[in-house]
């Protein structure tokens, strides 16, 4: 156990220095952004078939099996299981992120249009940057703050374009608006806190293992939705069932692992800022797969998000140059 932890910590200290690992980190971020963006499209597509709780359970169950097949042999060989107090942060982000966040987001997307949901969820990177500066001692780099605000402005433009084209999905009026907003804000807070909690865990456990532990905790929390999931699967058309499988394999098993890998290499605040690219990427995927033509505001907002995320990286480039 001690030997495994030492190797993991040494790798975490050495890997960011290498160019190949830096390239892998960039690839991990790109994969995460694209797959998480596709999740918004997938949830929107199969939302009418699956309720929020059963959708979360089905997605996590698929992810647990797929990722477990890769993680368990290595885990069993290394015997690198969490011990005692090491379980507490894993239980925390498993319940909040894999369980609570997904249920809240799924429910919110039944009440609000996608643009508004994306804007509200993207409060999370600001919260992550603030908490990382305080609790992880990452500080408040000027360009991270400036870039985050610019990127958030881009997300607001995307939401403006989306809201101008359609109202709440449910059509239930102001009450639905308030409920959807509260659910999105709850999801954003749960995600932000989970990122801060997960960061130290990745100093002791590889990304795949840390992700699988969290998925298993989230799935256990969602077991009360088992009956609902079974009945909805029986009535679900094949495309919806395949969509549920896609959400489990790609945006969950793969994307959360690539996120954890990138988080083990990069400051939490800087990494969280890259998720401002998710709404713009979602628009492009919806355009290609669902034929949803983006508004001018959506295109402009996507460009602003790119600029903002670029600004968050400016300080690190200046350091490299010096």
C-alpha positions as CSV (number, residue, x, y, z in Angstrom):
1,X,0.0,0.0,0.0
2,X,2.7,2.5,1.0
3,X,4.8,1.6,-2.0
4,X,1.9,2.2,-4.4
5,X,1.0,5.5,-2.8
6,X,4.6,6.7,-3.1
7,X,4.8,5.8,-6.7
8,X,1.6,7.6,-7.4
9,X,2.7,10.8,-5.6
10,X,6.1,10.7,-7.4
11,X,4.4,10.4,-10.7
12,X,2.1,13.3,-9.9
13,X,5.2,15.4,-9.1
14,X,7.2,14.4,-12.2
15,X,4.6,14.0,-14.9
16,X,3.8,17.7,-15.5
17,X,7.4,18.4,-16.4
18,X,7.4,16.2,-19.4
19,X,6.2,17.3,-22.8
20,X,4.5,14.0,-23.6
21,X,2.5,14.2,-20.4
22,X,1.6,17.8,-21.1
23,X,0.3,16.7,-24.5
24,X,-1.7,13.9,-22.9
25,X,-3.2,16.4,-20.5
26,X,-4.3,18.6,-23.4
27,X,-5.8,15.5,-25.1
28,X,-7.6,14.6,-21.9
29,X,-9.1,18.1,-21.6
30,X,-10.3,18.0,-25.3
31,X,-11.9,14.6,-24.8
32,X,-13.6,15.7,-21.6
33,X,-15.0,18.9,-23.2
34,X,-16.3,17.1,-26.3
35,X,-17.9,14.2,-24.5
36,X,-19.4,16.3,-21.7
37,X,-20.9,18.5,-24.4
38,X,-22.3,15.5,-26.2
39,X,-24.0,14.5,-22.9
40,X,-26.2,17.6,-23.0
41,X,-27.4,16.5,-26.5
42,X,-27.9,12.9,-25.3
43,X,-29.8,13.9,-22.2
44,X,-32.0,16.1,-24.3
45,X,-32.6,13.3,-26.8
46,X,-33.6,10.5,-24.3
47,X,-35.0,12.8,-21.5
48,X,-38.6,12.1,-22.5
49,X,-38.0,8.3,-22.1
50,X,-36.2,8.3,-18.8
51,X,-36.9,10.2,-15.6
52,X,-34.0,12.0,-13.9
53,X,-33.3,9.4,-11.2
54,X,-33.5,6.4,-13.5
55,X,-31.4,8.1,-16.2
56,X,-28.7,8.7,-13.6
57,X,-28.8,5.2,-12.3
58,X,-28.7,3.6,-15.7
59,X,-25.8,5.9,-16.8
60,X,-23.8,5.1,-13.7
61,X,-24.5,1.3,-13.9
62,X,-23.1,1.2,-17.4
63,X,-20.1,3.2,-16.5
64,X,-19.4,1.1,-13.4
65,X,-19.3,-2.1,-15.5
66,X,-17.2,-0.7,-18.3
67,X,-14.7,1.2,-16.2
68,X,-14.6,-1.6,-13.6
69,X,-13.5,-4.1,-16.3
70,X,-10.5,-1.9,-16.8
71,X,-9.8,-0.8,-13.3
72,X,-10.5,-3.9,-11.2
73,X,-7.7,-6.2,-12.5
74,X,-5.1,-3.5,-11.8
75,X,-6.7,-2.6,-8.5
76,X,-6.8,-6.2,-7.3
77,X,-3.1,-6.7,-8.3
78,X,-1.9,-3.5,-6.5
79,X,-4.2,-3.8,-3.5
80,X,-4.4,0.0,-3.6
81,X,-7.8,0.2,-1.9
82,X,-8.8,3.2,0.1
83,X,-8.3,2.8,3.9
84,X,-10.1,4.4,6.8
85,X,-10.4,8.2,6.4
86,X,-9.4,8.0,2.7
87,X,-13.0,6.9,2.0
88,X,-14.5,10.2,3.3
89,X,-13.6,12.4,0.3
90,X,-14.5,9.6,-2.1
91,X,-17.9,9.2,-0.5
92,X,-18.4,12.9,-0.6
93,X,-17.8,13.5,-4.3
94,X,-19.4,10.2,-5.2
95,X,-22.7,11.3,-3.5
96,X,-22.5,14.9,-4.6
97,X,-21.1,14.7,-8.2
98,X,-22.0,11.3,-9.6
99,X,-25.3,11.1,-7.7
100,X,-26.7,14.5,-6.8
101,X,-25.3,16.5,-9.7
102,X,-26.6,14.2,-12.4
103,X,-30.1,13.9,-10.9
104,X,-30.3,17.7,-10.5
105,X,-29.1,18.4,-14.0
106,X,-31.4,15.8,-15.6
107,X,-34.4,17.3,-13.8
108,X,-33.4,20.9,-14.7
109,X,-33.2,20.0,-18.4
110,X,-36.9,19.1,-18.2
111,X,-37.7,22.6,-17.1
112,X,-35.3,25.0,-18.8
113,X,-34.0,25.5,-22.3
114,X,-30.5,24.2,-22.9
115,X,-28.8,27.7,-23.2
116,X,-30.1,28.8,-19.8
117,X,-29.1,25.5,-18.2
118,X,-25.6,25.8,-19.7
119,X,-25.2,29.3,-18.4
120,X,-26.3,28.4,-14.9
121,X,-24.2,25.2,-14.7
122,X,-21.2,27.3,-15.8
123,X,-21.3,29.1,-12.5
124,X,-19.3,26.1,-11.3
125,X,-15.9,27.1,-12.8
126,X,-16.1,30.4,-10.9
127,X,-16.9,28.6,-7.7
128,X,-14.1,26.1,-8.3
129,X,-11.6,29.0,-8.9
130,X,-12.7,30.7,-5.7
131,X,-12.6,27.6,-3.6
132,X,-9.3,26.4,-5.1
133,X,-7.7,29.7,-4.3
134,X,-8.8,29.4,-0.7
135,X,-8.8,25.7,0.2
136,X,-6.1,24.4,-2.3
137,X,-3.9,27.5,-1.9
138,X,-3.8,28.0,-5.7
139,X,-4.3,31.8,-5.2
140,X,-6.2,34.1,-7.5
141,X,-4.0,34.6,-10.6
142,X,-5.1,37.8,-12.4
143,X,-5.5,36.2,-15.9
144,X,-7.5,33.3,-14.4
145,X,-10.0,35.8,-13.0
146,X,-10.1,37.9,-16.1
147,X,-10.4,34.9,-18.4
148,X,-13.1,33.3,-16.3
149,X,-15.2,36.4,-16.4
150,X,-14.8,36.8,-20.2
151,X,-15.6,33.1,-20.7
152,X,-18.7,33.4,-18.5
153,X,-19.8,36.4,-20.5
154,X,-19.5,34.2,-23.6
155,X,-21.7,31.6,-21.9
156,X,-24.3,34.3,-21.1
157,X,-24.4,35.2,-24.8
158,X,-25.0,31.6,-25.8
159,X,-27.8,31.4,-23.2
160,X,-29.2,34.7,-24.6
161,X,-29.3,33.3,-28.1
162,X,-31.0,30.1,-26.9
163,X,-33.5,31.8,-24.7
164,X,-34.5,34.2,-27.5
165,X,-35.5,31.2,-29.6
166,X,-37.4,29.1,-27.1
167,X,-38.9,29.2,-23.6
168,X,-38.9,26.6,-20.9
169,X,-39.1,23.1,-22.1
170,X,-42.0,22.3,-19.9
171,X,-44.0,25.3,-20.7
172,X,-45.2,25.4,-17.1
173,X,-44.5,29.1,-16.6
174,X,-42.6,31.0,-13.8
175,X,-42.8,28.2,-11.3
176,X,-41.0,25.8,-13.6
177,X,-38.4,28.6,-14.3
178,X,-37.6,29.0,-10.6
179,X,-37.4,25.3,-10.0
180,X,-35.1,24.8,-13.0
181,X,-32.9,27.6,-12.0
182,X,-32.6,26.3,-8.5
183,X,-31.8,22.8,-9.7
184,X,-29.1,24.1,-12.1
185,X,-27.5,26.2,-9.3
186,X,-27.6,23.2,-7.0
187,X,-25.9,21.0,-9.7
188,X,-23.2,23.8,-10.1
189,X,-22.5,23.9,-6.4
190,X,-22.3,20.1,-6.1
191,X,-19.9,19.9,-9.0
192,X,-17.7,22.7,-7.8
193,X,-17.3,21.3,-4.3
194,X,-16.7,17.9,-5.7
195,X,-13.8,19.1,-7.8
196,X,-12.1,20.6,-4.8
197,X,-12.6,17.4,-2.8
198,X,-11.4,15.1,-5.6
199,X,-8.1,17.0,-6.2
200,X,-6.3,15.6,-3.1
201,X,-7.6,12.1,-3.8
202,X,-5.8,12.1,-7.1
203,X,-2.5,12.4,-5.3
204,X,-3.0,8.9,-3.9
205,X,-5.1,7.1,-6.5
206,X,-4.9,7.0,-10.3
207,X,-7.6,8.8,-12.3
208,X,-9.4,5.6,-13.4
209,X,-9.6,4.2,-9.8
210,X,-10.7,7.5,-8.3
211,X,-13.4,7.8,-10.9
212,X,-14.6,4.3,-10.5
213,X,-14.8,4.6,-6.7
214,X,-17.0,7.7,-7.2
215,X,-19.2,6.1,-9.8
216,X,-19.8,3.1,-7.5
217,X,-20.8,5.4,-4.6
218,X,-23.1,7.4,-6.9
219,X,-24.7,4.2,-8.2
220,X,-25.4,2.9,-4.7
221,X,-27.1,6.2,-3.8
222,X,-29.3,5.9,-6.8
223,X,-30.5,2.3,-6.1
224,X,-33.9,3.5,-5.0
225,X,-34.6,4.3,-8.7
226,X,-34.0,0.7,-9.7
227,X,-37.7,-0.2,-10.1
228,X,-38.3,3.0,-12.2
229,X,-35.3,2.2,-14.4
230,X,-36.5,-1.3,-15.1
231,X,-40.0,-0.3,-16.0
232,X,-38.7,2.6,-18.2
233,X,-36.2,0.3,-20.0
234,X,-39.0,-2.2,-20.8
235,X,-41.0,0.6,-22.5
236,X,-38.0,2.4,-24.0
237,X,-37.4,2.3,-27.8
238,X,-34.1,0.9,-28.9
239,X,-32.5,4.3,-29.8
240,X,-33.2,5.6,-26.3
241,X,-31.7,2.5,-24.7
242,X,-28.6,2.9,-26.9
243,X,-28.4,6.5,-25.9
244,X,-28.4,5.6,-22.3
245,X,-25.5,3.2,-23.0
246,X,-23.7,5.9,-24.8
247,X,-24.1,8.3,-21.8
248,X,-22.7,5.6,-19.5
249,X,-19.6,4.7,-21.6
250,X,-18.5,8.0,-23.1
251,X,-19.5,11.1,-21.1
252,X,-19.3,9.1,-17.8
253,X,-16.7,6.3,-17.8
254,X,-14.4,7.9,-20.3
255,X,-14.9,11.7,-19.8
256,X,-14.8,11.6,-16.0
257,X,-11.6,9.6,-16.1
258,X,-9.9,12.0,-18.6
259,X,-11.1,14.9,-16.4
260,X,-9.6,13.3,-13.3
261,X,-6.3,12.6,-15.2
262,X,-6.1,16.3,-16.3
263,X,-7.0,17.4,-12.7
264,X,-4.1,15.4,-11.4
265,X,-1.8,17.5,-13.6
266,X,-3.4,21.0,-13.6
267,X,-4.6,23.5,-10.9
268,X,-8.3,23.0,-10.3
269,X,-9.2,26.6,-11.1
270,X,-7.4,26.6,-14.5
271,X,-8.8,23.2,-15.5
272,X,-12.4,24.2,-14.5
273,X,-12.1,27.2,-16.7
274,X,-11.8,24.9,-19.8
275,X,-15.4,23.7,-19.2
276,X,-16.6,27.1,-20.5
277,X,-16.0,25.5,-23.9
278,X,-18.8,22.9,-23.2
279,X,-21.8,25.1,-24.2
280,X,-20.3,26.2,-27.5
281,X,-19.3,22.6,-28.3
282,X,-22.8,21.5,-27.4
283,X,-24.2,23.9,-30.0
284,X,-21.9,22.5,-32.7
285,X,-22.8,18.9,-31.9
286,X,-26.5,19.8,-31.9
287,X,-26.0,21.5,-35.2
288,X,-24.4,18.5,-36.7
289,X,-26.5,15.7,-35.2
290,X,-29.9,17.3,-34.5
291,X,-29.9,20.0,-37.2
292,X,-30.4,22.7,-34.6
293,X,-29.0,25.8,-36.3
294,X,-27.1,28.0,-33.8
295,X,-28.1,31.7,-33.4
296,X,-25.7,34.5,-34.1
297,X,-25.5,35.1,-30.4
298,X,-24.5,31.4,-29.9
299,X,-21.7,31.7,-32.4
300,X,-20.4,34.9,-30.9
301,X,-20.7,33.5,-27.4
302,X,-18.7,30.4,-28.4
303,X,-15.9,32.7,-29.8
304,X,-15.9,34.7,-26.6
305,X,-15.6,31.6,-24.6
306,X,-12.5,30.5,-26.6
307,X,-10.9,33.9,-26.0
308,X,-11.7,33.7,-22.2
309,X,-10.3,30.2,-21.8
310,X,-7.2,31.4,-23.7
311,X,-6.8,34.3,-21.3
312,X,-6.8,31.9,-18.3
313,X,-3.7,30.2,-19.8
314,X,-1.8,33.5,-20.3
315,X,0.1,33.5,-17.0
316,X,1.4,30.0,-17.5
317,X,2.7,30.9,-21.0
318,X,4.5,33.9,-19.6
319,X,6.1,31.7,-17.0
320,X,7.2,29.3,-19.6
321,X,8.7,32.0,-21.7
322,X,10.7,33.3,-18.7
